[in-house]
Amino acid sequence: MADPKICDRKPCVQEMEPGTYFWCSCGHSASQPFCDGSHKGTGMGPVKEVIAEKSTVAWCLCKHTGNQPRCDGSHAKLPQDE
């Protein structure tokens, strides 16, 4: 499996309504931070996130978080040339 593509070095912070969402883990989706099926052939797949009540979510865009799909600050530790 290849490493995910880094989309950004900061999270995507959004006010989310209750529902089920599928976070892009590969970084290839044109609908960041959500999956659009572009992962096919990468060996990666979307991560399902169920939000029970309206809340603010910091979606990871560097795709290296240890707390998928939410940002844990891992982007600050990535090499700058990546």
DSSP file (Angstrom, degrees, kcal/mol; ACC not computed):
  #  RESIDUE AA STRUCTURE BP1 BP2  ACC     N-H-->O    O-->H-N    N-H-->O    O-->H-N    TCO  KAPPA ALPHA  PHI   PSI    X-CA   Y-CA   Z-CA
    1    1 A M              0   0    0      0, 0.0    42,-0.1     0, 0.0     2,-0.1   0.000 360.0 360.0 360.0 134.7    0.0    0.0    0.0
    2    2 A A        -     0   0    0     40,-0.8     3,-0.1     1,-0.1    40,-0.0  -0.333 360.0 -93.9 -77.7 162.2    1.3    3.4   -0.9
    3    3 A D        -     0   0    0      1,-0.1    -1,-0.1    -2,-0.1    61,-0.1  -0.477  49.5-100.3 -71.7 149.6    1.5    6.4    1.5
    4    4 A P        -     0   0    0      0, 0.0     2,-0.4     0, 0.0    23,-0.2  -0.358  36.7-106.2 -69.4 153.8   -1.5    8.7    1.4
    5    5 A K        -     0   0    0     21,-3.3     2,-0.6    -3,-0.1    -3,-0.0  -0.660  30.4-125.0 -79.0 130.1   -1.3   12.0   -0.6
    6    6 A I        -     0   0    0     -2,-0.4    56,-0.2    76,-0.3     3,-0.1  -0.676  27.7-178.6 -77.8 120.3   -1.0   15.0    1.7
    7    7 A C        -     0   0    0     54,-2.4     2,-0.3    -2,-0.6    55,-0.2   0.827  65.6 -16.7 -87.7 -36.1   -3.8   17.4    0.7
    8    8 A D        -     0   0    0     53,-0.9    -1,-0.3     4,-0.0    53,-0.1  -0.973  53.1-123.6-162.3 163.1   -2.9   20.2    3.2
    9    9 A R  S    S+     0   0    0     -2,-0.3    69,-0.1    -3,-0.1    53,-0.0  -0.009  94.2  55.3-106.3  27.2   -0.9   20.8    6.3
   10   10 A K  S    S-     0   0    0     65,-0.0    51,-0.1    66,-0.0    -3,-0.0  -0.971  90.4 -99.5-148.9 156.5   -3.8   22.0    8.3
   11   11 A P        -     0   0    0      0, 0.0     2,-0.7     0, 0.0    49,-0.2  -0.270  26.0-119.6 -75.6 164.6   -7.2   20.5    9.1
   12   12 A C  E     -A   59   0A   0     47,-2.5    47,-2.6    -4,-0.1     2,-0.6  -0.921  31.6-158.3-100.8 107.0  -10.5   21.3    7.4
   13   13 A V  E     +A   58   0A   0     -2,-0.7     2,-0.3    45,-0.2    45,-0.2  -0.797  20.7 165.7 -95.8 122.3  -12.7   22.6   10.3
   14   14 A Q  E     -A   57   0A   0     43,-2.5    43,-3.0    -2,-0.6     2,-0.7  -0.977  42.2-122.0-137.3 147.0  -16.4   22.3    9.6
   15   15 A E  E     -A   56   0A   0     -2,-0.3     2,-0.4    41,-0.2    41,-0.2  -0.818  42.9-158.9 -83.3 118.4  -19.7   22.6   11.5
   16   16 A M  E     -A   55   0A   0     39,-3.5    39,-1.9    -2,-0.7     3,-0.1  -0.838  12.4-139.8-111.7 139.1  -21.3   19.2   10.8
   17   17 A E        -     0   0    0     -2,-0.4    34,-0.2    37,-0.2    36,-0.1  -0.526  45.8 -80.6 -82.5 157.0  -24.9   18.1   11.0
   18   18 A P  S    S+     0   0    0      0, 0.0     2,-0.3     0, 0.0    34,-0.2  -0.311  84.9  90.0 -56.4 141.8  -25.7   14.7   12.5
   19   19 A G  E    S-C   51   0B   0     32,-2.1    32,-3.1    -3,-0.1     2,-0.5  -0.947  76.5 -65.3 157.8-175.0  -25.2   11.9    9.9
   20   20 A T  E     -C   50   0B   0     -2,-0.3     2,-0.3    30,-0.2    30,-0.2  -0.917  46.7-178.4-109.3 130.2  -22.8    9.4    8.5
   21   21 A Y  E     -C   49   0B   0     28,-2.9    28,-3.0    -2,-0.5     2,-0.6  -0.903  21.7-141.7-127.7 153.3  -19.8   10.6    6.6
   22   22 A F  E     -C   48   0B   0     -2,-0.3    13,-2.9    26,-0.2     2,-0.3  -0.933  19.3-151.4-122.1 107.7  -17.0    8.9    4.7
   23   23 A W  E     -CD  47  34B   0     24,-2.8    24,-2.2    -2,-0.6     2,-0.5  -0.555  19.8-118.2 -79.9 136.3  -13.6   10.5    5.2
   24   24 A C        +     0   0    0      9,-2.5    -1,-0.1    -2,-0.3    39,-0.1  -0.632  31.4 177.6 -74.4 120.5  -11.0   10.2    2.4
   25   25 A S  S    S+     0   0    0     -2,-0.5    -1,-0.2    20,-0.1     9,-0.0   0.610  74.3  56.4 -97.7 -14.8   -7.9    8.4    3.7
   26   26 A C  S    S-     0   0    0    -22,-0.1   -21,-3.3    18,-0.1    -1,-0.1   0.750  95.5-131.5 -91.0 -25.2   -5.9    8.2    0.5
   27   27 A G  S    S+     0   0    0    -23,-0.2     5,-0.1     6,-0.1    -3,-0.0   0.493  80.1 102.9  88.6   3.5   -5.8   12.0   -0.3
   28   28 A H        +     0   0    0      3,-0.0   -22,-0.0     2,-0.0     2,-0.0   0.562  46.5 113.9 -97.0  -9.2   -6.9   11.6   -3.9
   29   29 A S    >   -     0   0    0      1,-0.1     3,-0.5     2,-0.1     6,-0.1  -0.342  57.2-150.7 -65.1 140.1  -10.5   12.7   -3.6
   30   30 A A  T 3  S+     0   0    0      1,-0.2    -1,-0.1    -2,-0.0     5,-0.1   0.481  94.9  64.6 -83.6  -4.4  -11.6   15.9   -5.4
   31   31 A S  T >  S-     0   0    0      3,-0.4     3,-2.4     2,-0.0    -1,-0.2  -0.201  95.8-145.7-111.6  39.3  -14.2   16.3   -2.6
   32   32 A Q  T <  S+     0   0    0     -3,-0.5     3,-0.1     1,-0.4    29,-0.1  -0.165  75.6  20.7 -51.4 138.6  -11.9   16.7    0.4
   33   33 A P  T 3  S+     0   0    0      0, 0.0    -9,-2.5     0, 0.0    -1,-0.4  -0.958 120.6  66.6 -90.5  12.8  -12.2   15.8    3.2
   34   34 A F  B <  S-D   23   0B   0     -3,-2.4    -3,-0.4   -11,-0.3   -11,-0.3  -0.620  84.9-102.1-101.5 154.4  -14.8   13.3    1.9
   35   35 A C        +     0   0    0    -13,-2.9   -13,-0.1    -2,-0.2    -1,-0.1  -0.436  30.0 174.8 -72.2 138.3  -14.4   10.2   -0.3
   36   36 A D        -     0   0    0     -2,-0.2    -1,-0.1     0, 0.0    -2,-0.0   0.196  63.1 -94.4-123.6  11.9  -15.4   10.3   -3.9
   37   37 A G  S >  S+     0   0    0      1,-0.0     3,-1.4    -8,-0.0    -2,-0.1   0.434  88.9 126.2  92.2   0.3  -14.2    6.8   -4.8
   38   38 A S  T 3   +     0   0    0      1,-0.3    -3,-0.0     3,-0.0   -14,-0.0   0.583  55.3  79.9 -68.6  -8.7  -10.7    8.0   -6.1
   39   39 A H  T > > +     0   0    0      2,-0.1     3,-3.0     3,-0.1     5,-0.5   0.636  60.3 127.0 -73.2 -13.8   -9.0    5.5   -3.8
   40   40 A K  T < 5S+     0   0    0     -3,-1.4     5,-0.1     1,-0.3     0, 0.0  -0.200  79.0  14.7 -52.3 126.2   -9.7    2.6   -6.1
   41   41 A G  T 3 5S+     0   0    0      3,-0.1    -1,-0.3     0, 0.0    -2,-0.1   0.340 103.8  93.6  90.8  -5.3   -6.4    0.8   -6.8
   42   42 A T  T < 5S-     0   0    0     -3,-3.0   -40,-0.8     2,-0.3    -2,-0.2   0.656  91.8-122.8 -91.2 -16.5   -4.5    2.5   -3.9
   43   43 A G  T   5S+     0   0    0     -4,-0.4     2,-0.3     1,-0.4    -3,-0.1   0.483  81.5 103.2  82.7   3.0   -5.2   -0.3   -1.3
   44   44 A M      < -     0   0    0     -5,-0.5    -1,-0.4   -18,-0.0    -2,-0.3  -0.754  49.9-171.0-113.3 162.3   -6.8    2.4    0.9
   45   45 A G        -     0   0    0     -2,-0.3   -20,-0.1    -3,-0.1   -22,-0.0  -0.922  31.2 -77.5-146.0 171.5  -10.5    3.1    1.6
   46   46 A P        -     0   0    0      0, 0.0     2,-0.5     0, 0.0   -22,-0.2  -0.258  36.8-129.1 -70.7 159.2  -12.7    5.6    3.3
   47   47 A V  E     -C   23   0B   0    -24,-2.2   -24,-2.8    22,-0.0     2,-0.3  -0.951  20.6-132.6-110.3 123.8  -13.2    5.8    7.0
   48   48 A K  E     -C   22   0B   0     -2,-0.5     2,-0.4   -26,-0.2   -26,-0.2  -0.594  23.8-174.4 -78.2 131.9  -16.8    5.9    8.2
   49   49 A E  E     -C   21   0B   0    -28,-3.0   -28,-2.9    -2,-0.3     2,-0.6  -0.989   8.9-160.4-130.0 121.5  -17.6    8.6   10.8
   50   50 A V  E     -C   20   0B   0     -2,-0.4     2,-0.6   -30,-0.2   -30,-0.2  -0.905   5.2-161.0-103.4 122.6  -21.0    8.8   12.5
   51   51 A I  E     -C   19   0B   0    -32,-3.1   -32,-2.1    -2,-0.6     3,-0.1  -0.919   5.5-171.1-106.8 118.9  -21.8   12.2   14.0
   52   52 A A        +     0   0    0     -2,-0.6     2,-0.3   -34,-0.2    -1,-0.1   0.821  68.5  15.7 -81.7 -33.6  -24.6   11.9   16.6
   53   53 A E  S    S-     0   0    0    -36,-0.1    -1,-0.2   -34,-0.1   -37,-0.1  -0.975  97.3 -76.9-141.7 155.5  -25.2   15.6   17.2
   54   54 A K        +     0   0    0     -2,-0.3     2,-0.3    -3,-0.1   -37,-0.2  -0.235  68.3 148.0 -52.2 128.9  -24.3   18.9   15.5
   55   55 A S  E     -A   16   0A   0    -39,-1.9   -39,-3.5   -41,-0.0     2,-0.5  -0.982  51.4 -98.4-159.0 164.3  -20.6   19.6   16.2
   56   56 A T  E     -A   15   0A   0     -2,-0.3     2,-0.4   -41,-0.2   -41,-0.2  -0.801  39.9-166.7 -91.2 129.6  -17.5   21.2   14.9
   57   57 A V  E     -A   14   0A   0    -43,-3.0   -43,-2.5    -2,-0.5     2,-0.9  -0.958  19.1-150.9-121.9 134.6  -15.1   18.7   13.4
   58   58 A A  E     -A   13   0A   0     -2,-0.4    13,-3.1   -45,-0.2     2,-0.2  -0.842  23.9-158.1-102.1  94.2  -11.4   19.2   12.5
   59   59 A W  E     -AB  12  70A   0    -47,-2.6   -47,-2.5    -2,-0.9     2,-0.3  -0.539  19.5-116.2 -74.6 134.7  -11.0   16.7    9.6
   60   60 A C        +     0   0    0      9,-2.7    -1,-0.1    -2,-0.2   -51,-0.1  -0.539  33.8 174.9 -70.8 131.4   -7.4   15.6    8.9
   61   61 A L  S    S+     0   0    0     -2,-0.3   -54,-2.4   -53,-0.1   -53,-0.9   0.512  74.5  64.8-111.9 -12.2   -6.1   16.7    5.5
   62   62 A C  S    S-     0   0    0    -56,-0.2   -53,-0.1   -55,-0.2    -2,-0.1   0.690  93.4-142.4 -81.5 -16.9   -2.5   15.5    5.9
   63   63 A K  S    S+     0   0    0      6,-0.1   -57,-0.1   -57,-0.1     5,-0.1   0.613  77.0  97.4  68.6  15.7   -3.9   11.9    6.1
   64   64 A H        +     0   0    0    -61,-0.1    -1,-0.1     3,-0.0     4,-0.0   0.247  48.1 132.6-114.6   9.6   -1.2   11.0    8.7
   65   65 A T        -     0   0    0      1,-0.1     3,-0.4     2,-0.1     6,-0.1  -0.235  52.6-146.9 -61.4 149.2   -3.3   11.4   11.8
   66   66 A G  S    S+     0   0    0      1,-0.2    -1,-0.1     4,-0.1     5,-0.1   0.371  97.2  58.7 -91.9   2.1   -3.3    8.7   14.5
   67   67 A N  S >  S-     0   0    0      3,-0.5     3,-2.2     2,-0.0    -1,-0.2  -0.354  99.4-133.8-126.8  48.9   -7.0    9.5   15.2
   68   68 A Q  T 3  S+     0   0    0     -3,-0.4     3,-0.1     1,-0.3   -43,-0.0  -0.177  80.1  11.5 -50.8 133.2   -8.6    9.0   11.8
   69   69 A P  T 3  S+     0   0    0      0, 0.0    -9,-2.7     0, 0.0    -1,-0.3  -0.961 117.0  72.8 -98.9   8.2  -10.6   10.9   10.6
   70   70 A R  B <  S-B   59   0A   0     -3,-2.2    -3,-0.5   -11,-0.2   -11,-0.2  -0.580  84.7-103.6 -92.6 147.0   -9.9   13.7   13.0
   71   71 A C        +     0   0    0    -13,-3.1   -13,-0.1    -2,-0.2    -1,-0.1  -0.392  33.2 175.6 -64.0 134.6   -6.8   15.9   13.1
   72   72 A D        -     0   0    0     -2,-0.1    -1,-0.1     0, 0.0    -2,-0.0   0.204  60.4 -95.9-121.9  11.9   -4.4   15.1   15.9
   73   73 A G  S >  S+     0   0    0      3,-0.0     3,-1.8     1,-0.0     4,-0.3   0.483  83.2 133.5  89.0   3.0   -1.7   17.6   15.0
   74   74 A S  G >   +     0   0    0      1,-0.3     3,-1.8     2,-0.2     4,-0.4   0.773  59.8  73.3 -57.9 -26.6    0.4   15.0   13.0
   75   75 A H  G >  S+     0   0    0      1,-0.3     3,-0.8     2,-0.2    -1,-0.3   0.793  88.0  61.7 -58.9 -27.7    0.8   17.5   10.2
   76   76 A A  G <  S+     0   0    0     -3,-1.8    -1,-0.3     1,-0.2    -2,-0.2   0.696 103.7  49.5 -72.3 -18.0    3.2   19.5   12.3
   77   77 A K  G <  S+     0   0    0     -3,-1.8    -1,-0.2    -4,-0.3    -2,-0.2   0.436  85.4 109.6-101.0  -1.1    5.6   16.6   12.4
   78   78 A L  S <  S-     0   0    0     -3,-0.8    -3,-0.0    -4,-0.4   -69,-0.0  -0.491  80.0-101.3 -76.8 143.6    5.7   15.8    8.7
   79   79 A P    >   -     0   0    0      0, 0.0     3,-1.2     0, 0.0    -1,-0.1  -0.348  28.4-127.7 -58.8 143.3    8.8   16.6    6.7
   80   80 A Q  T 3  S+     0   0    0      1,-0.3    -2,-0.1     2,-0.1    -3,-0.0   0.733 104.6  58.9 -69.2 -22.8    8.5   19.8    4.8
   81   81 A D  T 3         0   0    0      1,-0.2    -1,-0.3     0, 0.0    -3,-0.0   0.493 360.0 360.0 -86.8  -1.3    9.5   18.3    1.5
   82   82 A E    <         0   0    0     -3,-1.2   -76,-0.3     0, 0.0    -1,-0.2   0.460 360.0 360.0 -78.8 360.0    6.7   15.7    1.5
